Structures are given as structure tokens and as C-alpha cells.
Amino acid sequence: MERLPDEIKPYIESVAESLQVPVDMIASFVLVVLSVCIHGKWHINIKPDWTESLNLYLVVVGRPSERKSPALKETTKPIFKYMDEENERRKPEIAEYELKKKIINGQLKAIQEALSKKNSKAKYTIQDALDCQKELDDLKEVRLLRLIVDDVTPEALVRAMKDNDETIGIISAEGGIFGMMAGRYSNNTNIDIFLKGYSGEYYSSIRVGSGGLDLKHPYLTIGLAVQPQVIADIMDNKDFRGRGLLARFLYSVPNTRVGERTYRTKAVSPFVRAEYESLCEELLKTDIDPDFAQRIIKLSPEADKLAEEYYQWIERQLTNELEEIEDWAGKLHGNTMRIAGILHIVKHYKDGPVKHPVSGETMKSAIEIGKYYLEHSKAAFDIMGLSDPPEVQDAKYIISRLELNIKNSNNSKIDFISKRDLYDLCKGHLKTMEEMEPGLRCLEEHGYIAIVRERQGRGRPSEKIYINPEYYKWKEQQKS
């Protein structure tokens, strides 16, 4: 993370030292915070017909004792401070808006009631009603500002974005949002807004009983700090990878400092913290220019050349070294360009980012950071088991369900299980019995199980899954 701009490097290093956490953890959180400050305001133009927004999806993976929550709390302080101050400022405006709305609604109701009476000699006309309705429609709504949400359903997220200029950030030290995506309360995977909020695609939702919501250009930033088990559990939902959700995230798995941390540490300098807070505040205060052309950041010739070389470097590996994570690697270039845009804005926020093209030096820094996330994302996909071929992923899932079944049965060993019962354990991840076959064959080929067809009486033969006793011995050895 040495490639980060001087405007944020001192803060990152100082916080990492004070909290005794990895520098790259803090750097990742800061990138997410900056993304929240600027998403929807600027875009980076890579080449003709290719423009990227500057919002990031990022996951930091760490053990429970890694101080992820204090790190997130520290780095997000400027956003919450700005929200508190802005909402305090808006209170009189909100009160004025609510009063005007109430008065106009009252006037409109009176006009409608007068005009609806038969043989009415009211002083109002239809035009009066139309004028009153237009005045109500033109009344600019003022709401409390909300820049970050945490535990939120997809439906509530859409409403929050609608109320917040179609942008918002999800920042959390828990992985509960993945449960929400998977349908914790509805039993249906619902990730459309997370897919479209990554690239600002038009989103429309029409639901019976709740009307509809349209978002023209939704921009979502996600920053999560989760434990390895959360990442491992994500593979249970095939839709997350099949529809490209996991490919949108950058992953960081910092080296732990647990066991080597010191007690007496130097506090974050008030000056350094003030510089960081000032940067965030200035970015948050920047209004979205209605002219899209005035929000486009260009590349310098040197940056353009480096971006092309980096693209070709990734492309050559997609059919060999990066084949197992091809979906993720296919988005690496775009994500790296987003990082380049963020670094550029940090350097030029005072004198206008659009006035300057992205320099070659900034692009070099972004590419090095992109390569960092490449290596760490490989590690995260290994944790999830998603760098394995599909049949191996399914085999791992099947054996994990068998282990859970054994644990829940309070029995240290189960000799066999029927194929039907095994399928019942795997429902949700594997939608049909046939879909379970490749994983079963993989387990059988590697000696974990034996599949035996047995006939009882005149009925159809059933298949039983016998578990290799050596597997239990191996599991016991792993505990010791």
C-alpha cells in the first residue's frame, strides 16, 4: 500500500500503528470511505465507449480478534460527523418543507371537495386544482441525509437509495448483508440491486401492494470486514457466483498482527486526523454536476498506455493462471481503473479533478494496488472453495453437510446414509438429485465414499452412500 497518495498515507499508517492492525486493512477501509464520498459524482473514461463509475465493493477478511470493528469505526468517523452536522443544518428546512406540504395538501383537498359537490357554486375551477397540484409537485422535498446503512434488506436498500440521490454505502464489520442477499427473511435470493448498483444500471421494482420504485443511476459502495467462516459460507449460494456478485468484490486478507501487538502505542496525530476529515468533508460537500460531461476524468497518454498494457497482462492469463477465477479477473481491470480515479481525485480535489488527466504515476500506483487485490482475492476464493472446479466445490459442500449431520446427530460416526437423505441435506445448494452426481463421483473417485445399489424385496433398488472409515480416522488426527 506504499503507492497510496501522500494526502492519505500518513493517516493510514498512523491509525494502523495506533490500533496495531495491518496497514492494508486500514488502507482498504479508507478506499471504501473515499468511494462513499465520491460515488456518483465523477466517472473515469478508460477509452471511447468505456467509462467506469468510482464505487467499490470490497471485503476485508480477518479473524475475530483482528480489531476490524475499531478500525472501521475510526475510518468512517468523517462520514458520520458530516451526516450529523448536515442533518442538524437541514432541520429548519425539513420543518419548512413539511409545513408547506401540509398547507398545500390542505388547499388541494378543499378545492377538490368544493368542486366535487353537485350544483356547486364554488369560487374554484379545475385550473385552480391543477395549479395547486403543480405547486405540490414542484415543492422540493428535504429529507435527512443518510450516507451509510448496515443491516438492511434489498427492498429497504432500494428505498434508502431513492431517498438519497440514488447513492448509498453499506459498511459493516459483519457479513449479515450476505444473509440478506440470500433471502434471510424471504427465502429467495435477491441480489438485483447489488448487481446494478455496482455499475449504475437502471433498476425498476414493481411489487404487489407496495407500488414501484425506479432508480435511473444507482451507485452503491460496499465495505465489509468479515471472519473467514463468513467467506467460506458464501459458497453455499450458487447464485452469488453464477450471477457475478462475487466477481464484483475486491478481497483483502491481511497478514495478522495478533500475538505481536504492543500495548503502548502512539495516538493518531490530531493534525493527521484533521487532514483526513477535511478531505472527506470536502468530497462529501461536492455537488453532483448535472452536466455529465463535466464529471468525466480522462487519462493522460502515459496512463492510457499503462492501462492498455495492464489489460493485456490480465487477458493473457484468463485462460491459464486465472482460469479458475476468470469471472473475477475479468473485472479486475475495471476495478483498478476505479481505484485510479479515486487516487486521482484525492490528489486534485482542491483544484478540480476534471481539469487534469490521470497521470502515469497515478496509474502505476493503481495497477500495483490492483495486483495486491489480485493476490489477496486468490486467497479469498481459496477460502470460499471457489477456485476449485465445480465438481470439487460440490464435493466439499456434500462432505460438509455430512459432517454437520453427524454433529447434529450426536453420533461420532455414521456408517452410511441413503442418497435421498443426503440430497435432503444438500437442498438449496444442489437443486436436483442429478446435480449432486458430479460431486458424489468426485468423492467416490478420491475414496471418501462408496456408492452401493441395494434392492430390498421387489422394489426399485436404492442407493446408499457408505462413508470410508479412514475418513473418520483422518478427522480425528486433524483434531489432535
Secondary structure, 3 states (H helix, E strand, C coil): CCCCCCCCHHHHHHHHHHHCCCHHHHHHHHHHHHHHHHCCCCEEEEECCEEEECCCEEEEECCCCCCHHHHHHHHCHHHHHHHHHHHHHHHHHHHHHHHHHHHHHHHHHHHHHHHHCCCCCCCCCHHHHHHHHHHHHHCCCCCCCCCEECCCCHHHHHHHHHCCCCEEEEEECCCHHHHHHCCCCCCCCCCHHHHHHHHCCCEEEEECCCEEEEECCCEEEEEEEECHHHHHHHCCCHHHHHCCCHHHEEEECCCCCCCCCCCCCCCCCHHHHHHHHHHHHHHHHCCCCCCHHHHEECECHHHHHHHHHHHHHHHHHCCCCCHHHHHHHCCHHHHHHHHHHHHHHHHHCCCCHHHCCECHHHHHHHHHHHHHHHHHHHHHHHHHCCCCCHHHHHHHHHHHHHHHHHHHCCCCCCCEEEHHHHHHHHCCCCCCHHHHHHHHHHHHHCCCEEEEEECCCCCCCEEEEEECHHHHHHHHHHHC
